[in-house]
Amino acid sequence: MLRIGITGGIGSGKSIASRLFQAMGVPTYDADSRARWLMENDEELRQQLTAAFGPATYTATGHLNRPLLAGTVFNNPPLLARLNALVHPHVRTDFERWAGFQEQAGHAYVLKEAALLFEAGSYKQLDQIITVFAPLPVRQARVLRRDPHRSVADIQAIMGKQLSEDEKLQRAHHVLTNDDVQPLLPQVLALHALFSAAPRA
């Protein structure tokens, strides 16, 4: 079974591309939402986060205090690196367990969607990588429509913490262009046919 990664910068439309694959029956692991789930529900990770960032990391009702944690690490690279060093290993283990179930079910390939696929090192678990590309003005306009509370400066700050588009494109095995000009669906269908026909180990 092939393990395929899909990534792209904020506003690129990687989640839309992932949903197209899902609509064709491809099991998809959303690493970002799964990380949030693990931070709430994995007892070992909860203890590690509390030890690293203090008891206020979780509320009195036991929920992750996301605004506090995000505010603590966003502009503090050492603390952000510390957070990622705790969370990413749990996500990698969780993905491997999930992928094993999908392989037993007989799927030809699975998709792992992650914004920080290269940055987190999780690309090493994967056979091939798809990068979803859109020009910068298109990405900014999408995010401003989707998240009207964000400013252009906010978006640029997020982009600044992600790998550059050039490097993502250079490291990708496949590129989906999602520029609102080229139709996305035919590109996804072509990759789906390619991955589905790949020999199974």
Contacts in CASP RR format, 6 or more apart in sequence:
PFRMAT RR
TARGET T0000
AUTHOR 0000-0000-0000
METHOD contacts of the structure
MODEL  1
MLRIGITGGIGSGKSIASRLFQAMGVPTYDADSRARWLMENDEELRQQLT
AAFGPATYTATGHLNRPLLAGTVFNNPPLLARLNALVHPHVRTDFERWAG
FQEQAGHAYVLKEAALLFEAGSYKQLDQIITVFAPLPVRQARVLRRDPHR
SVADIQAIMGKQLSEDEKLQRAHHVLTNDDVQPLLPQVLALHALFSAAPR
A
1 99 0 8 1.000
1 102 0 8 1.000
1 103 0 8 1.000
1 106 0 8 1.000
1 107 0 8 1.000
1 108 0 8 1.000
1 109 0 8 1.000
1 110 0 8 1.000
1 200 0 8 1.000
1 201 0 8 1.000
2 108 0 8 1.000
2 109 0 8 1.000
2 110 0 8 1.000
2 127 0 8 1.000
2 128 0 8 1.000
2 195 0 8 1.000
2 198 0 8 1.000
3 99 0 8 1.000
3 109 0 8 1.000
3 110 0 8 1.000
3 112 0 8 1.000
3 125 0 8 1.000
3 126 0 8 1.000
3 127 0 8 1.000
4 109 0 8 1.000
4 110 0 8 1.000
4 111 0 8 1.000
4 112 0 8 1.000
4 126 0 8 1.000
4 127 0 8 1.000
4 128 0 8 1.000
4 129 0 8 1.000
4 130 0 8 1.000
4 195 0 8 1.000
5 111 0 8 1.000
5 112 0 8 1.000
5 113 0 8 1.000
5 114 0 8 1.000
5 117 0 8 1.000
5 123 0 8 1.000
5 126 0 8 1.000
5 128 0 8 1.000
5 129 0 8 1.000
5 130 0 8 1.000
6 14 0 8 1.000
6 17 0 8 1.000
6 18 0 8 1.000
6 21 0 8 1.000
6 111 0 8 1.000
6 112 0 8 1.000
6 113 0 8 1.000
6 114 0 8 1.000
6 117 0 8 1.000
6 129 0 8 1.000
6 130 0 8 1.000
6 131 0 8 1.000
6 132 0 8 1.000
7 14 0 8 1.000
7 113 0 8 1.000
7 114 0 8 1.000
7 115 0 8 1.000
7 116 0 8 1.000
7 117 0 8 1.000
7 118 0 8 1.000
7 129 0 8 1.000
7 130 0 8 1.000
7 131 0 8 1.000
7 132 0 8 1.000
7 168 0 8 1.000
8 14 0 8 1.000
8 115 0 8 1.000
8 131 0 8 1.000
8 132 0 8 1.000
8 133 0 8 1.000
8 162 0 8 1.000
8 168 0 8 1.000
9 115 0 8 1.000
9 132 0 8 1.000
9 139 0 8 1.000
9 159 0 8 1.000
9 162 0 8 1.000
9 165 0 8 1.000
9 168 0 8 1.000
10 115 0 8 1.000
10 139 0 8 1.000
10 143 0 8 1.000
10 155 0 8 1.000
10 158 0 8 1.000
10 159 0 8 1.000
10 162 0 8 1.000
11 134 0 8 1.000
11 138 0 8 1.000
11 139 0 8 1.000
11 140 0 8 1.000
11 142 0 8 1.000
11 143 0 8 1.000
11 146 0 8 1.000
12 132 0 8 1.000
12 133 0 8 1.000
12 134 0 8 1.000
12 139 0 8 1.000
12 178 0 8 1.000
13 132 0 8 1.000
13 134 0 8 1.000
13 142 0 8 1.000
13 178 0 8 1.000
14 113 0 8 1.000
14 115 0 8 1.000
14 132 0 8 1.000
15 113 0 8 1.000
16 178 0 8 1.000
16 184 0 8 1.000
17 130 0 8 1.000
17 132 0 8 1.000
17 176 0 8 1.000
17 178 0 8 1.000
17 184 0 8 1.000
17 188 0 8 1.000
18 28 0 8 1.000
18 30 0 8 1.000
18 111 0 8 1.000
18 113 0 8 1.000
20 184 0 8 1.000
20 185 0 8 1.000
20 188 0 8 1.000
21 28 0 8 1.000
21 111 0 8 1.000
21 188 0 8 1.000
21 192 0 8 1.000
22 28 0 8 1.000
22 111 0 8 1.000
24 188 0 8 1.000
24 189 0 8 1.000
24 192 0 8 1.000
26 107 0 8 1.000
26 109 0 8 1.000
26 110 0 8 1.000
26 111 0 8 1.000
26 192 0 8 1.000
27 102 0 8 1.000
27 105 0 8 1.000
27 107 0 8 1.000
27 110 0 8 1.000
27 111 0 8 1.000
28 110 0 8 1.000
28 111 0 8 1.000
28 112 0 8 1.000
28 113 0 8 1.000
29 95 0 8 1.000
29 98 0 8 1.000
29 99 0 8 1.000
29 110 0 8 1.000
29 111 0 8 1.000
29 112 0 8 1.000
29 113 0 8 1.000
30 113 0 8 1.000
31 91 0 8 1.000
31 95 0 8 1.000
31 112 0 8 1.000
31 113 0 8 1.000
31 114 0 8 1.000
31 115 0 8 1.000
31 117 0 8 1.000
31 120 0 8 1.000
31 122 0 8 1.000
32 113 0 8 1.000
32 114 0 8 1.000
32 115 0 8 1.000
34 91 0 8 1.000
34 94 0 8 1.000
34 95 0 8 1.000
35 87 0 8 1.000
35 88 0 8 1.000
35 90 0 8 1.000
35 91 0 8 1.000
36 64 0 8 1.000
36 66 0 8 1.000
38 45 0 8 1.000
38 87 0 8 1.000
38 90 0 8 1.000
38 91 0 8 1.000
38 94 0 8 1.000
39 45 0 8 1.000
39 46 0 8 1.000
39 49 0 8 1.000
39 64 0 8 1.000
39 87 0 8 1.000
40 46 0 8 1.000
40 63 0 8 1.000
40 64 0 8 1.000
42 90 0 8 1.000
44 90 0 8 1.000
45 86 0 8 1.000
45 87 0 8 1.000
45 90 0 8 1.000
46 58 0 8 1.000
48 86 0 8 1.000
49 57 0 8 1.000
49 58 0 8 1.000
49 64 0 8 1.000
49 69 0 8 1.000
49 83 0 8 1.000
49 86 0 8 1.000
49 87 0 8 1.000
50 57 0 8 1.000
50 58 0 8 1.000
52 82 0 8 1.000
52 83 0 8 1.000
52 86 0 8 1.000
53 69 0 8 1.000
53 72 0 8 1.000
53 79 0 8 1.000
53 83 0 8 1.000
56 65 0 8 1.000
56 68 0 8 1.000
57 64 0 8 1.000
57 65 0 8 1.000
57 68 0 8 1.000
57 69 0 8 1.000
58 64 0 8 1.000
58 65 0 8 1.000
59 65 0 8 1.000
69 83 0 8 1.000
72 79 0 8 1.000
73 79 0 8 1.000
73 80 0 8 1.000
73 82 0 8 1.000
73 83 0 8 1.000
74 80 0 8 1.000
74 157 0 8 1.000
80 161 0 8 1.000
84 116 0 8 1.000
84 119 0 8 1.000
84 120 0 8 1.000
88 120 0 8 1.000
88 121 0 8 1.000
88 122 0 8 1.000
91 120 0 8 1.000
91 122 0 8 1.000
92 122 0 8 1.000
92 125 0 8 1.000
95 112 0 8 1.000
95 122 0 8 1.000
95 125 0 8 1.000
96 125 0 8 1.000
99 110 0 8 1.000
102 110 0 8 1.000
108 195 0 8 1.000
108 196 0 8 1.000
108 198 0 8 1.000
108 200 0 8 1.000
109 195 0 8 1.000
109 196 0 8 1.000
109 198 0 8 1.000
112 122 0 8 1.000
112 125 0 8 1.000
112 126 0 8 1.000
114 120 0 8 1.000
114 122 0 8 1.000
115 162 0 8 1.000
116 122 0 8 1.000
116 162 0 8 1.000
116 163 0 8 1.000
117 123 0 8 1.000
117 126 0 8 1.000
117 129 0 8 1.000
118 163 0 8 1.000
118 167 0 8 1.000
118 168 0 8 1.000
118 171 0 8 1.000
119 162 0 8 1.000
119 163 0 8 1.000
123 129 0 8 1.000
123 171 0 8 1.000
128 173 0 8 1.000
128 174 0 8 1.000
128 195 0 8 1.000
129 171 0 8 1.000
129 172 0 8 1.000
129 173 0 8 1.000
129 174 0 8 1.000
130 172 0 8 1.000
130 173 0 8 1.000
130 174 0 8 1.000
130 175 0 8 1.000
130 176 0 8 1.000
130 191 0 8 1.000
131 168 0 8 1.000
131 169 0 8 1.000
131 171 0 8 1.000
131 172 0 8 1.000
131 174 0 8 1.000
131 175 0 8 1.000
131 176 0 8 1.000
132 175 0 8 1.000
132 176 0 8 1.000
132 178 0 8 1.000
133 165 0 8 1.000
133 168 0 8 1.000
133 169 0 8 1.000
133 175 0 8 1.000
133 176 0 8 1.000
133 177 0 8 1.000
133 178 0 8 1.000
133 179 0 8 1.000
134 142 0 8 1.000
134 177 0 8 1.000
134 178 0 8 1.000
134 179 0 8 1.000
134 180 0 8 1.000
135 179 0 8 1.000
136 165 0 8 1.000
138 179 0 8 1.000
138 180 0 8 1.000
139 155 0 8 1.000
139 159 0 8 1.000
140 152 0 8 1.000
140 155 0 8 1.000
143 150 0 8 1.000
143 155 0 8 1.000
144 150 0 8 1.000
144 152 0 8 1.000
144 155 0 8 1.000
169 175 0 8 1.000
174 191 0 8 1.000
176 184 0 8 1.000
176 187 0 8 1.000
176 188 0 8 1.000
176 191 0 8 1.000
177 184 0 8 1.000
177 187 0 8 1.000
178 184 0 8 1.000
END
